Amino acid sequence: MAKNKLQKFAENETFSNLLQPTNEEVWRKNHPIKGQWNSTFFKNSNPIVLELGCGKGEYTINLSKMYPNKNFIGVDIKGARLWKGAKEASENSMPNVAFVRTHIENIASFFAKDEVSEIWITFPDPQPRVSKARKRLTSSRFLSRYQQLAKQNAIVHLKTDSQQLHEYTKALVQQNGLKLHICTNNLYGSGIADDILSIRTFYESMFLEQGMPITYIKFELDNQKVLNEPELE
């Protein structure tokens, strides 16, 4: 393991804004923070916004600066990536930022019903093979997990370079009758890329340098629905 990665892991242990439970501590178990984010961690009643598969936490950090009246939590399993966001938030004393190192499969172990108001999914692994559709972060399997913790009609945003993941998510939204707000397969050619949508992650910058179009879809969750996979891949 690279020396600087070990250094980052060691520094991660010092950040009060970063939770790093073992998988055994949260697999099919509730973390003590569940249902307590507002009262115990943030000590306010502001809405909670998640960035899932947050990588270095670019959306978590930048949105927190734009919206000091909201709380932002980035979730990823890669500690070396989380280090960057956690360090910036720590050094700049950003009170509305937190990070959780865990698999997204464990997300319901950290958040109670109606605890989350909005979800961002930024450049996740597209899992292109049909056999791996259930591992996509916008699959019915994962959206059903989000239903357990999100408020009714919570907004979900997906930014990805993968046209396949974009079309798959669009088909899932339409098949399940979820409310679709925005859908474009070329964000920066659409004219809708405002300050929020123009936040660029590390991977997004790489894809843009390669000339790849960025897609974006914004839709609502309906916690009353049992979600099904789209008929078409």
C-alpha positions in Angstrom: 0.0 0.0 0.0 1.4 3.4 -0.9 2.9 5.4 1.9 0.7 8.5 1.3 -2.4 6.3 1.4 -1.4 5.0 4.8 -0.8 8.6 5.9 -4.3 9.5 4.7 -5.8 6.6 6.6 -4.1 7.6 9.8 -5.2 11.2 9.4 -8.8 10.1 8.7 -8.8 8.7 12.3 -8.4 12.3 13.6 -11.3 13.8 11.8 -14.4 14.3 13.9 -16.5 14.8 10.8 -15.8 11.3 9.5 -17.5 8.1 10.7 -15.7 4.8 9.9 -17.5 1.8 11.5 -16.4 -1.7 10.5 -18.7 -3.6 8.2 -19.5 -6.0 11.0 -20.7 -3.1 13.2 -23.4 -2.0 10.6 -24.2 -5.1 8.6 -27.9 -5.6 9.4 -27.4 -3.5 12.5 -28.2 0.1 13.3 -25.4 2.6 13.9 -25.9 4.8 17.0 -26.1 7.9 14.8 -29.3 6.6 13.1 -32.1 9.0 13.7 -29.8 11.3 15.6 -28.0 13.3 12.9 -29.8 16.6 13.5 -29.9 16.4 17.3 -26.5 14.9 18.1 -24.2 15.6 15.2 -25.3 18.8 13.5 -27.3 20.1 16.5 -29.9 21.8 14.2 -33.1 20.9 12.4 -31.8 21.7 8.9 -32.5 19.3 6.0 -30.0 16.5 5.3 -28.7 15.9 1.8 -26.7 12.8 0.9 -24.0 12.4 -1.7 -23.7 8.7 -2.4 -20.5 7.3 -3.9 -19.1 10.7 -3.1 -15.4 10.0 -3.9 -13.5 13.1 -2.8 -16.7 14.8 -1.8 -16.8 17.6 -4.3 -20.6 18.0 -4.2 -20.7 17.6 -0.4 -18.2 20.4 0.0 -19.4 22.8 -2.6 -23.1 22.4 -1.8 -22.4 23.0 1.8 -20.8 26.4 1.0 -23.8 27.3 -1.2 -26.4 26.2 1.4 -25.2 26.8 5.0 -28.8 26.2 6.1 -28.6 22.5 5.0 -26.5 19.6 6.2 -24.5 17.5 3.8 -23.2 14.0 4.2 -20.9 12.2 1.7 -20.8 8.4 1.7 -18.1 6.3 0.1 -16.1 3.1 0.9 -12.8 4.5 -0.3 -11.0 6.1 2.7 -8.2 7.6 0.6 -10.8 9.5 -1.5 -12.9 10.6 1.5 -9.7 12.0 3.1 -9.7 15.0 0.8 -13.3 16.1 1.6 -13.0 15.4 5.3 -9.7 17.3 5.5 -11.1 20.3 3.7 -14.2 20.4 5.9 -12.1 20.0 9.0 -9.5 22.6 8.2 -12.2 25.1 7.3 -14.4 24.4 10.3 -17.5 23.5 8.1 -20.2 22.6 10.6 -22.7 21.4 8.1 -20.5 18.7 6.6 -20.0 15.0 7.5 -18.7 11.9 5.8 -19.4 8.2 6.3 -17.1 5.4 5.1 -19.2 2.4 4.4 -20.7 0.4 1.6 -23.9 1.9 0.1 -25.6 -1.4 0.9 -25.4 -0.4 4.6 -27.0 3.1 4.1 -30.2 2.2 6.0 -28.1 1.4 9.1 -27.2 5.1 9.4 -30.5 7.0 8.7 -34.0 6.7 10.1 -37.3 7.1 8.2 -37.8 10.6 6.9 -34.3 11.7 8.0 -33.0 12.5 4.4 -34.4 15.2 2.2 -32.3 14.9 -1.0 -29.8 12.5 -2.6 -27.0 13.1 -5.1 -25.4 10.2 -7.0 -22.3 11.4 -8.8 -20.5 9.3 -11.3 -21.0 5.9 -9.7 -19.7 2.6 -11.2 -22.2 2.1 -14.1 -22.1 -1.7 -13.8 -22.6 -2.1 -17.5 -23.4 -5.8 -17.6 -27.0 -6.8 -17.5 -26.3 -9.4 -14.8 -25.0 -6.6 -12.5 -28.0 -4.3 -12.9 -29.0 -4.9 -9.2 -25.6 -3.3 -8.2 -26.4 0.0 -9.9 -27.0 2.8 -7.4 -30.2 3.7 -9.2 -31.5 0.1 -9.4 -34.9 -0.7 -7.8 -32.9 -2.6 -5.1 -31.0 0.5 -4.1 -33.9 3.0 -4.6 -35.9 0.7 -2.2 -33.2 1.3 0.4 -33.4 5.0 -0.1 -37.2 4.9 0.4 -36.5 3.6 3.9 -34.7 6.8 4.9 -35.9 9.6 2.6 -38.8 11.9 3.0 -41.8 11.4 0.7 -41.1 13.0 -2.7 -37.4 13.4 -1.9 -35.4 14.5 -4.9 -32.7 12.2 -6.4 -30.0 13.5 -8.8 -27.8 11.4 -11.0 -24.8 12.8 -12.9 -22.9 10.2 -15.0 -20.8 9.9 -18.1 -22.5 6.5 -18.8 -25.2 6.8 -21.4 -26.2 3.3 -20.5 -26.7 4.1 -16.8 -28.6 7.2 -17.8 -31.0 5.4 -20.1 -31.4 2.6 -17.6 -32.4 5.1 -14.8 -34.7 7.0 -17.1 -36.5 3.7 -18.0 -36.8 2.7 -14.4 -38.3 6.1 -13.5 -40.8 5.9 -16.3 -41.7 2.3 -15.6 -42.5 3.0 -12.0 -44.3 6.2 -12.7 -41.9 8.4 -10.7 -42.0 12.1 -11.3 -39.3 13.1 -13.7 -38.1 16.7 -13.4 -35.1 17.0 -15.7 -33.5 14.5 -18.1 -30.7 15.3 -20.5 -28.0 13.2 -22.1 -25.7 16.2 -22.6 -25.8 18.5 -19.6 -23.4 21.1 -20.8 -25.0 21.3 -24.2 -28.5 21.7 -22.7 -28.3 25.2 -21.4 -29.4 24.1 -17.9 -26.0 23.8 -16.2 -26.3 26.3 -13.4 -23.8 26.8 -10.6 -25.0 23.6 -8.9 -25.0 21.4 -11.9 -21.6 22.8 -13.0 -19.8 21.6 -9.8 -17.3 19.2 -11.2 -16.0 16.1 -9.5 -12.5 14.7 -10.1 -13.9 12.0 -12.5 -16.2 14.4 -14.3 -13.2 16.7 -15.1 -11.4 13.6 -16.6 -14.4 12.6 -18.7 -14.9 16.1 -20.0 -11.2 16.3 -21.0 -11.8 13.2 -23.0 -14.7 14.8 -24.8 -17.4 12.6 -23.2 -20.8 14.2 -22.7 -22.2 14.3 -19.1 -25.7 13.2 -18.5 -28.1 14.3 -15.8 -31.5 13.1 -14.5 -33.5 14.5 -11.6 -36.6 12.7 -10.3 -38.7 12.1 -7.1 -38.9 9.1 -4.9 -42.4 7.8 -4.0 -42.1 5.9 -0.8 -45.6 4.3 -1.3 -44.5 2.4 -4.4 -43.0 -1.0 -4.7 -40.3 -0.5 -7.4 -39.7 -2.8 -10.3 -36.8 -3.1 -12.7 -37.3 -1.6 -16.2 -38.4 -4.0 -18.9 -35.7 -2.7 -21.2 -32.0 -2.4 -20.5 
